[in-house]
Amino acid sequence: MATHSFEINETFDLPRSQVFALFADHQSFGKLLGTPVKRIKESNQADPNGLGSVRKLGISPIGLEETITSFEPDLLIEYTITSFSPIRNHQGRIRFEETPEGHTRVRYRVSFDDIVPFTGKLVRAALEQAIRRGVRQVPKMA
């Protein structure tokens, strides 16, 4: 079993709260990634998409469930896959920072272990490509 990871860093000339809202809302997150996303369990926090909420990515019955494991408004979203998956120990971490110029820097990191030997590189490449393409959509969706 090998560990794989990648990080995407992008800066937007947009307020941090506006960028955070795109990633925090499960439906707009799905639009960024180009896949259907549905919240299947609400958080018991103020934001229904916050800590403990669960979203399903993809079309039923095929799809992945992700649980939000950390949620700090305008600062941080962390999540992990909590359904059957071809990978283990998945962690997504999206950090939102304000630059001195008032822009928003997004640092999006994903790490996971492969289950089937030698498949991790393919999964990493596909995930990274999808997320990079999605992050580039932020200015259009804001």
N, C-alpha and C positions, 0 to 999 in steps of 0.2 A: 504494500500500500504506500503510495507516494502522495506528498502534499503539494498542492498547486495553488498559486495565487496570482493576482494582478491588481494593479491600482490605476485608477483614472483620475486625473486632476484637470479640472476645467474652471475657468473664471468667467463670470457673467456680469454684465453691466446692469444688474438688477438688484433690488433689495433682497437681503437674506430671507426675510419672512416670506416673500413671494416665491423664491426658489424652493425653500423648505416645503411650502404648501404643495407644490407639484409632486414632490417625492413622498410626502406624508400621506396624501390622499390616495387610497388604493386604486381607485378608478383612473385618476390622472397618471399614476405610476404605470398602470397597464398601457395607457396610451403612449407614454414615453417608450416603453419596451415593445410596443406593437403587438401586444397579446391581451386577450381578455383577462381581466382581474376582477374578482368579486370578493368582498369582505364576507367571510362566513362566520366570524365571531367578533363581536365588538369588544373593545377594551372597557374595563370598568373605570377608566380614568376620564378626564374631561373630554378628551378627543376620542371618538369612537374608533379611530384608526391607530391609536396609541399603544402603549405597553400592553402586551397580552392579546392584542387583536390578531386574528388569523385571516390571511387572504389566500385565495386559490388562484393560481396562474394557469391559464390554458383552458381547454374545453373538457368538460366532464365526459366520461370518467377519467380520461387522461389529463393529468395536471398535477402540479405540485402545490403543496400547502406550505406557506411560510408564516412563522410566528414572529411578531415584533418582540424582541427581547430587551431593547433599550430604546427610550423615546424621550428626548429632551428638546422641547420646542425651539425651533430656529438654530439648533446646535448639532443634534445627533439622532440618527436612526440606525438601529442594529436589528438584524433578523437572522433566522436560521430556518432551514428546511425541516419540517416536522412530519412529513409524509414519506412514503416509500420513494426512494430516489436512487439513481445510479451513482450517487456520490454520498460520502459521509462527512460528518463534522463541518458542514457548510456554515460559513458565517459571512454575512454581508454587513458592511459598516459604511455609512454615509455621514461624513462630517461636513458641516457648513461653517465657513469662517468669513468674517468681514475683512476685506483688505483695507489698507490705509486710505485708498482712493474711494472707499465706499462701495466697492464691487463685492460680489459673493464668490468665494472659492469653494468648489465642491471637491472633496476627496472621497472617492468611492473605491473601497477595497473589498475584494472577495477572496476567500480562501476555502479550500476543501480538500478532502482526501478521496482518491479514486478507490473504487471497490474492485473493479476488473482491471488487472494490470495493463498498463500502456494506453488506457482510454482517457486518462486525465488530461493529456495535452489537447486532445480533440474537444473535450468538454470545456476546458479553459478557453480555447480559441473561440468556440461558438458563443459562450457566455460573454466573453470580453467584447466580441464584435457586436452583439445585440445591445449590450449596455452602452458601449461607445456611441453607437448609432442613436440610441435613445437620449443620451445626455446632450447630444448635438441638437435635439429637438426643443430643449428648454427655452431658448429665446422665442421660438415660434409659438409655444404654448403659453408663455407668460402674459 
